[in-house]
Amino acid sequence: MIEHDTIVAPATPPGVGGLAVVRLSGPQSGDILKALDSQHRPPKHRQATFLRLEDSTGLIFDDAMATFFRSPNSYTGEDMAEISCHGNPLIVQQLVSSCCTRGARIADPGEFTKRAFVLGKMDLIQAEAVASFIEAQSLESTRLHHRLLRGDLSTRLVALKTKLMSLLQSVEYALDISEEEIEPGFLPGLLKDTTSLDRSTSNLLATYQRGHLLTFGATVVLTGPPNSGKSTLLNRLSNSERAITSPDPGTTRDFIDVQFTLEGIPVTLIDTAGLRESRDSIEEAGITRTRTLMKDADILVWIQSATDKSPEELSLPKKPDIVLLNKSDLLDSSMKNTDPNVLFISALYGDGMEAFKSKLLKNLGGAPLLSSGVALTTARQHAALISFQRPIRQSLTILHSPNPSLELISFEFRDALESLDVLLGKTTPDDIIRAIFSNFCVGK
């Protein structure tokens, strides 16, 4: 699965900056670093060293700081070097080129982390957390993925595996001795411990919605008739003037999106063209896009003034999750509805915003703050843990039968162990691993 060559890539984003970092990993890392040094000194483990970088012709092209990590005490588990040079793209290109001239090759996306995974420096849960940690869109998300990166979720999964292996060993032992020698409390104890394992698994599965929201965020689509205040609401929630507002209906012809954070959840808020019958081809195209966005929304918010048609009177592709009656500042207090599913707001003046945010958060599954806890974050993790729980529950069904078969229970336990190994990356197929690491940046 892994090449025994040396790879190189910038670890910092492209563009001009004060500093840039170039990474080397592989058996030739030390020799290449020595060749780059104008004094040709052998690198020392974990010691930052000042270098005058020279190309293959002996010309010095930059001053840099380099740190060498000897295998296995590095990020990848191989000999590895990190070189900090000036952040001029030409210098970075020259440094990478000089490394390649001396025997390295350009790394594939995610290849540094893939090597760390293959060489046992991290499991697949931690490897997935690397990319999510870098791309996190909120502080709460970075905290979650840092906990995953340091192995907190892996520890909980290994605890499930240890408990299951203990149960499997007890079943295997019972199969090796005669029925007369099995203790009377064996089956009730096995039932109790398997039930506890199932409960622990369910508790971990319940974290998926929050973990997924913190990782990927939510899409909230604002829709409704023209001139109902959608653009004003978008500006209010994002604390910006992103959308143009006007008393004239039909101002928004295409969708406008902004990002903001709601209790740690990254939210993409989309303002759409107002829904109405139109003969204007451009406006009609915007309305068509609105209907497509409505179908794909995580949360669909219908906003209208008190005199607009209710959403039930229009042909909508999806029922709204939240209904807002805007311009409450223009209404007489006696006209206000008491329906808890309908909120009165004033997008212009900010009335009702806290109630709307609370309802939006509730619809997203509640506050996702996990304090020091962990959560499943990807569909792969969720599916694998469901596959783990399925045979556990099948074994519980067997244990509740009049004459439970220990052979069948042993088979189910082994099936569950296989699913957990896939989750941690012990026996994960190569195509899944390739798909995971192909989404990484080149220098990671």
C-alpha positions in Angstrom: 0.0 0.0 0.0 2.9 2.4 0.7 5.9 3.3 -1.5 9.3 3.2 0.1 10.5 6.4 -1.7 10.8 10.0 -0.5 8.0 12.5 -1.0 8.0 16.3 -0.9 5.3 19.0 -0.9 4.5 22.4 0.5 2.6 22.1 3.8 1.4 25.7 3.7 -1.2 27.2 1.3 0.0 28.6 -2.1 0.5 32.4 -2.4 2.8 35.1 -1.0 3.5 35.0 2.8 6.1 35.7 5.4 7.0 32.0 5.7 6.3 28.7 3.9 6.9 25.2 5.1 8.0 22.4 2.8 7.8 18.8 4.0 10.0 15.7 3.2 9.2 12.2 4.2 11.0 8.9 3.4 14.3 7.2 3.6 16.2 9.9 1.7 15.0 12.8 3.8 18.2 13.1 5.8 20.4 12.9 2.7 18.4 15.5 0.8 18.4 17.9 3.7 22.2 17.4 4.0 22.6 18.1 0.2 20.4 21.3 0.5 22.7 22.7 3.3 25.5 24.7 1.8 27.7 23.3 4.6 26.5 19.7 3.9 26.1 18.9 7.6 24.3 15.7 8.7 20.9 16.7 10.2 20.3 16.1 13.9 17.1 14.6 15.3 14.6 17.2 16.5 17.0 20.0 16.4 16.1 23.2 14.5 19.0 24.2 12.3 19.8 27.3 10.3 20.5 26.5 6.6 21.7 28.3 3.6 19.8 26.5 0.9 21.6 25.7 -2.4 20.4 24.2 -5.6 22.0 21.4 -7.5 24.5 23.8 -9.2 25.7 25.1 -5.8 23.9 28.5 -6.0 22.4 29.7 -2.7 18.7 30.7 -3.1 17.4 31.3 0.4 18.1 31.1 4.2 15.9 28.7 6.1 15.3 26.8 9.3 15.0 23.0 9.1 14.0 20.3 11.6 14.8 16.7 11.0 12.8 13.8 12.7 14.3 10.4 12.7 12.0 7.3 12.2 9.8 6.3 14.0 9.6 9.6 15.9 7.9 11.7 13.3 4.4 12.5 12.0 4.6 9.9 9.3 6.7 7.3 11.2 9.5 7.7 8.5 12.6 9.9 8.4 11.1 13.3 7.9 12.1 17.0 7.5 10.2 20.3 7.7 11.9 23.3 6.1 10.7 26.8 6.8 11.7 29.2 4.0 10.5 32.6 2.9 7.0 32.6 1.6 7.7 33.7 -2.0 6.1 31.1 -4.3 9.3 31.2 -6.5 11.4 30.2 -3.5 9.0 27.4 -2.5 9.0 26.1 -6.1 12.8 26.2 -6.2 13.0 24.3 -2.9 10.6 21.6 -4.0 12.4 21.3 -7.3 15.8 21.0 -5.6 14.4 18.2 -3.4 13.1 16.4 -6.5 16.5 16.8 -8.3 18.1 15.0 -5.3 15.7 12.0 -5.4 12.3 13.0 -4.0 9.0 13.1 -5.8 5.9 15.3 -5.4 3.5 13.8 -2.8 0.0 12.7 -3.7 -2.9 14.4 -1.8 -3.0 13.2 1.8 0.1 11.0 1.3 1.9 12.2 4.4 -1.1 11.3 6.6 -1.7 8.1 4.7 1.9 7.0 5.5 1.3 7.8 9.1 -1.8 5.6 9.0 -0.1 2.7 7.3 2.8 2.8 9.6 0.6 2.8 12.7 1.1 6.4 13.9 -2.7 6.9 13.8 -5.8 4.9 13.1 -8.4 5.7 10.4 -10.6 7.7 12.8 -7.6 10.0 13.7 -6.6 10.3 10.0 -10.1 11.4 9.0 -10.0 14.0 11.8 -6.8 15.6 10.3 -8.6 17.0 7.3 -11.7 17.9 9.3 -9.6 19.7 11.9 -8.0 21.8 9.2 -11.3 22.7 7.4 -13.4 23.2 10.6 -15.6 26.3 10.3 -16.2 27.0 14.0 -14.2 26.9 17.2 -16.5 24.2 18.7 -15.8 22.1 15.6 -12.0 22.5 15.9 -12.2 21.4 19.6 -14.2 18.3 18.6 -11.8 17.3 15.8 -8.7 17.9 18.0 -10.2 15.4 20.5 -10.7 13.0 17.7 -7.2 13.6 16.4 -5.6 12.9 19.8 -7.5 9.6 19.9 -10.4 10.2 22.3 -13.0 8.6 20.0 -10.6 5.8 19.1 -10.3 5.1 22.9 -14.0 4.7 23.3 -14.2 2.4 20.3 -11.3 0.3 21.5 -13.1 0.0 24.9 -16.1 -1.5 23.0 -13.8 -3.9 21.2 -12.1 -4.9 24.5 -15.5 -5.6 26.1 -16.7 -7.6 23.1 -13.5 -9.7 22.9 -13.9 -10.5 26.6 -17.5 -11.7 26.0 -16.3 -13.7 22.9 -13.6 -15.4 25.0 -16.1 -16.4 27.6 -18.4 -17.9 25.0 -15.5 -19.7 23.3 -14.5 -21.1 26.7 -18.0 -22.3 27.4 -18.1 -24.0 24.0 -14.9 -25.9 25.0 -16.2 -27.4 28.2 -19.2 -29.7 28.9 -22.6 -28.2 29.6 -22.4 -29.6 33.2 -19.4 -27.4 33.9 -21.0 -24.1 32.8 -21.9 -22.0 35.8 -25.6 -21.4 36.3 -25.2 -17.7 36.1 -23.3 -17.7 32.9 -26.1 -17.0 30.4 -27.8 -14.3 32.6 -24.4 -12.6 33.0 -23.8 -12.8 29.3 -27.2 -11.3 28.6 -26.5 -8.5 31.1 -23.0 -7.7 29.6 -24.2 -7.8 26.0 -27.1 -5.5 26.8 -24.7 -3.1 28.4 -22.5 -3.2 25.3 -25.5 -2.5 23.1 -26.5 0.5 25.3 -22.9 1.9 25.1 -23.1 1.6 21.3 -26.4 3.3 21.1 -25.1 6.2 23.2 -22.2 6.6 20.8 -24.5 6.4 17.7 -26.6 9.2 19.2 -23.7 11.6 18.9 -23.7 11.4 15.1 -26.2 14.1 14.3 -24.3 16.7 16.4 -20.9 15.6 15.2 -22.0 15.7 11.6 -23.5 19.2 12.0 -20.3 20.5 13.6 -18.2 18.9 10.8 -20.3 19.7 7.7 -22.7 22.4 8.9 -26.3 23.0 7.9 -28.0 24.6 5.0 -30.9 26.9 5.9 -33.0 28.2 2.9 -35.2 31.3 3.3 -38.1 31.3 0.9 -41.5 33.0 0.5 -43.3 35.6 -1.6 -41.4 38.6 -3.0 -40.9 41.6 -0.7 -41.6 39.5 2.4 -38.2 40.4 4.1 -36.0 37.4 3.2 -33.0 39.6 2.2 -33.5 41.8 5.3 -33.5 38.7 7.5 -30.4 37.4 5.9 -28.6 40.7 6.5 -29.8 40.7 10.1 -28.7 37.1 10.9 -25.3 37.5 9.2 -24.8 41.0 10.6 -23.9 42.3 7.1 -25.3 44.1 4.1 -24.8 41.1 1.9 -28.2 41.3 0.1 -29.7 44.4 -1.5 -33.0 45.3 0.0 -35.8 47.4 -1.6 -39.5 48.1 -1.2 -40.0 46.9 -4.7 -40.8 43.2 -5.0 -38.5 40.9 -7.0 -35.2 42.5 -6.0 -33.6 39.1 -5.5 -33.4 37.3 -8.9 -30.8 34.7 -7.9 -29.9 33.1 -4.6 -27.4 34.7 -2.2 -25.6 32.8 0.5 -23.7 33.8 3.6 -22.0 31.8 6.4 -22.5 32.3 10.1 -22.2 30.2 13.3 -25.1 29.3 15.5 -24.1 27.8 18.9 -21.0 26.2 17.2 -22.9 25.0 14.1 -21.6 26.4 10.8 -24.7 27.5 8.9 -25.0 28.4 5.2 -27.9 30.8 5.0 -29.5 31.1 1.5 -31.7 34.0 0.4 -33.8 33.0 -2.7 -35.9 34.6 -5.3 -39.5 35.3 -4.2 -42.1 32.7 -5.3 -44.8 34.1 -7.5 -46.1 33.8 -11.1 -43.8 35.7 -13.4 -43.4 36.3 -17.2 -39.9 37.6 -16.7 -37.5 34.9 -18.0 -34.7 35.9 -15.6 -37.0 36.0 -12.6 -38.6 32.7 -13.6 -35.1 31.1 -13.8 -34.4 32.4 -10.3 -37.7 30.9 -9.0 -36.8 27.5 -10.6 -33.5 27.6 -8.7 -35.4 28.5 -5.5 -37.5 25.4 -5.8 -34.4 23.2 -6.3 -32.7 24.7 -3.2 -35.9 24.2 -1.2 -35.7 20.4 -1.9 -32.1 20.2 -0.7 -32.4 22.4 2.4 -31.6 20.9 5.9 -34.0 23.6 7.3 -36.6 25.3 5.1 -37.8 28.7 6.5 -40.9 30.2 5.0 -41.2 34.0 5.6 -44.1 36.2 4.7 -45.9 39.3 5.9 -49.3 38.9 7.6 -51.2 39.7 4.4 -49.3 37.2 2.1 -50.7 33.9 1.1 -49.9 31.1 3.5 -47.5 28.3 2.3 -50.4 25.9 2.2 -52.0 28.0 -0.6 -49.0 27.6 -2.8 -47.6 24.5 -4.5 -44.3 24.0 -2.6 -41.8 21.2 -3.3 -41.2 20.7 0.5 -43.2 21.6 3.6 -41.5 24.5 5.6 -39.8 23.6 8.9 -40.3 27.1 10.3 -42.9 29.7 9.4 -42.2 33.4 10.1 -44.6 36.2 10.0 -42.5 39.2 9.3 -43.1 43.0 9.8 -44.6 42.4 13.2 -43.9 46.0 14.0 -46.7 47.0 11.6 -49.3 44.7 13.2 -51.8 45.5 16.0 -51.0 43.3 19.0 -54.6 41.9 18.9 -53.8 40.4 15.4 -50.9 38.3 16.6 -51.3 34.6 16.3 -50.7 32.3 19.3 -49.8 29.3 17.1 -46.4 28.0 18.6 -45.4 26.8 15.1 -45.6 30.3 13.7 -43.2 33.0 14.9 -43.7 36.8 14.6 -40.6 38.7 13.8 -39.4 42.1 12.6 -36.4 41.5 10.4 -35.9 45.2 10.1 -35.8 46.0 13.8 -34.7 42.6 15.1 -37.8 41.7 17.1 -38.2 38.0 17.6 -34.7 37.0 16.5 -33.8 35.2 19.7 -37.0 33.1 19.5 -36.3 32.3 15.8 -32.7 31.3 16.6 -33.8 29.0 19.4 -36.4 27.3 17.2 -33.8 27.0 14.4 -31.4 25.4 16.8 -34.1 23.0 18.1 -34.9 22.0 14.5 -31.2 21.2 14.0 -31.2 18.8 16.9 -30.5 21.1 19.8 -27.3 22.7 21.0 -24.3 20.6 19.7 -21.9 21.7 22.4 -20.0 18.6 23.4 -17.8 20.1 26.1 -15.1 17.5 26.5 -17.1 14.7 24.8 -16.6 13.0 21.4 -18.9 12.3 18.5 -19.1 10.3 15.3 -18.6 12.8 12.4 -18.7 10.9 9.1 -21.3 8.7 7.4 -18.6 6.0 7.1 -18.2 6.0 10.9 -21.9 6.0 11.5 -22.5 3.1 9.0 -19.7 1.0 10.4 -21.0 1.4 14.0 -24.5 0.4 12.9 -22.9 -2.7 11.3 -21.2 -3.4 14.6 -24.4 -3.0 16.6 -26.5 -5.2 14.3 -24.9 -8.6 15.2 -24.8 -7.5 18.9 -28.6 -7.1 18.8 -28.9 -10.4 16.9 -27.0 -12.1 19.7 -29.4 -10.5 22.2 -32.3 -12.0 20.3 -30.6 -15.4 20.5 -30.0 -15.0 24.2 -33.7 -14.3 24.8 -34.6 -17.5 23.1 -35.5 -20.7 25.2 -32.3 -22.6 24.3 -29.7 -20.0 23.2 -27.0 -21.4 20.8 -23.5 -20.4 21.9 -22.2 -21.2 18.4 -24.5 -18.7 16.9 -23.6 -16.1 19.5 -19.9 -16.6 18.8 -20.6 -16.1 15.1 -22.4 -12.8 15.7 -19.7 -11.5 18.1 -17.0 -12.3 15.4 -19.1 -10.5 12.8 -19.3 -7.4 15.1 -15.5 -7.5 15.7 -15.0 -7.3 11.9 -17.1 -4.2 11.6 -15.2 -2.5 14.4 -11.9 -3.3 12.7 -13.2 -1.7 9.5 -14.2 1.4 11.5 -10.7 1.8 13.0 -9.0 0.9 9.7 -7.6 -2.4 10.7 -9.2 -4.3 7.8 -10.6 -1.5 5.7 -10.6 -2.1 1.9 -8.1 -0.2 -0.1 -10.7 1.6 -2.2 -12.2 3.2 1.0 -8.8 4.3 2.2 -8.0 5.8 -1.2 -11.3 7.7 -1.2 -10.6 9.1 2.3 -7.1 10.4 1.6 -7.8 11.7 -1.9 -9.7 14.6 -0.3 -6.7 15.8 1.7 -4.5 18.7 0.6 -1.1 17.7 -1.0 1.1 18.7 2.0 -1.0 16.8 4.5 
